Amino acid sequence: MNQDNPSRPFDARAFREALSAFATGVTIVTTRSDAGRDIGITANSFNSVSLEPPLILWSLSRRAMSLPAFLQGGHFAVHVLAADQDALSHRFATPGADKFDGLQVGRGAGSIPLFDDCSARFECRKAFTYDGGDHMIFVGEVLRFQDFQRPPLIFHAGRYALAVEKSPRPGTPTDDESEPDSSFSRDFLIYLLGRARFQMMHGLRPVLEQHAITEDEWLVLSLLGVSDHRRIAELDRLLWYTGTRITYECVARLASVGLVTLVGGHDPDARVNLSSHGRAVVLELVAAAKALEAHTERNLGLGETTLLKNLLRNVIRETEPGMPPLQTLPQSFEE
């Protein structure tokens, strides 16, 4: 909505929505009341003022019940929340119950409560307060600070979000000089998805080769590890979305090496169960796959991992091809 005509009544709601286009970090500001009670609120109105002397500011609504405590207190701490602390942000943004109940806190200047494991933390002496319309503006002199090197939590358009570094622009030098210098490799989504899958699977292939299992057979065993006694046709339908077609011959080979058992005749309605040996192999393969996934997620960080999974879900939704086509049955099935 636009507010570009000065003669119109000012639309406060539209103004607020326009301000929400600016992405901010999320903080919890804490202090201690004169009565010795811990006070904390969620705020995203945090900003730097000066490096010398080190000053920061934040603002608090005049209607906030915690305003008297912050006006009276001589110290406060600003905690810049990490990407996985949205639940903590919600707790301190919700009026009512004791927000510190069950939380472990440290103590800073003036006995103010301090949280660890955030993105950054600033312990401040209250230096100035200013009238900011419907808010009071607090300026603090930073006495101590900690940078925990954790990805921050972001607030944008009324929702929590994650901060992710953008990839270099096309043409920017990279460490991967072996990658072909073309838009196909650098920007073509199909290439990037295919290469990412190949390279993640590369670490799992030695374990598969140790058990003489193909990637398709690994997918079958993984599904059976979640829930076995599945029909061959069901396995085929579930794995078609990965580009894999499951046939009786595929499952029969797994049975021949003692990884599964077959119940029923030579048809797509035959049921497949994991053997005890197959279940042990599945556990080993799942552990190896989870270790590879954890290594990748650790290097990406929580924010980029969460964003990547959300983006992949969006890609899956946007490219949904519908129900898989029925396989052409062998002649022995049709007779």
Steps between C-alpha positions, in 0.01 A plus 500: 500500500625849414478814713621750243231768530568738792134609504376153598466401866819324612450122493689369804442135409635546148797689646574209731480252211738714295747511791487120522672485160820583689647177634637527854670282753314383810618580851401432857577790733530419870533697820432457873237700682559688825303223670750240377278354227644393164340686208530418131328593175540416131593799284617554144565875534872455568773703329854626546565867580874544540824301509690754713351507754323165440129587504191306388127580513166325506142613562207383711131579469361740759221247558741221599455378857878464527566867418530617867764236572714606203458869591606438859775248435856610443606208278356280228622229262413461134511142369505466122322168454640209300308334218378212721368725781163593349322315783687716753402811304136393505513433875626850578255659256203335673354692796401317812689216663847516653720511191810387690337190649727200442770699316865497598640854513829659591545837666651818365547857618229596749403129525320517164412155359715373212435225244769297326494340153357806329657666197646792697449664840555856623506595869426869536479783745194711428642827369198696372127471442311697238137565413426316177129562450311189604834341603782580739849478352775354720866569426750274670875521547641155427706373794560145372400307193525144372485382139393134500547461122153351450268582207239759605123478507332742258155663511340604171141580399365377833679164490823346619756442227860390459807686378686330218803625312443553129713312249758706312377670186568324169855576394627544856815290550440186710723234651352241262703572188412154361135597454422591138460875459148503361153595611400134460720390788490809720132587475317203346284354777483149356880484482540630856244255643653209311854584604399551864328159508795325334753651739292421812451141382872470427573462870242222536607292201790319677253370760259390228780325311606324820156335510474467118188719498402742224353845569156381390518204736613730782187711447283188517666386823468849650124504438464153647698615804227754568215255440532162334242253368449736208377393156745523209257734323497728807880513512504586131246780549691654793840487331387609154539860621875437541534374142504135609268223379471195724440167328452149624851417376650775722328369811574138409873575491479647851323183609768281336770659721292467816411868554122464449236234484214486247144407585278423202543414136696651215289814468498866611273417797761277661597623846858576601638470853846571639689199629690526828821532299338765281392699803858502635630619163236774485604629842863518386406680177269744677775583750746565216248715312413700813869560571548640147190715534611630841843590358338699218255674734776589743701667223194682365375615838146489636371795299620383161397138569146600594473733203635233263243244617218753466615595150524137394147440627388797291677358194329165559161667533544715188620210285248240625435273198190330639451130559768271357405312184429130536786281393449283193457157649704210368305258287485246782305758708248567225411142429 
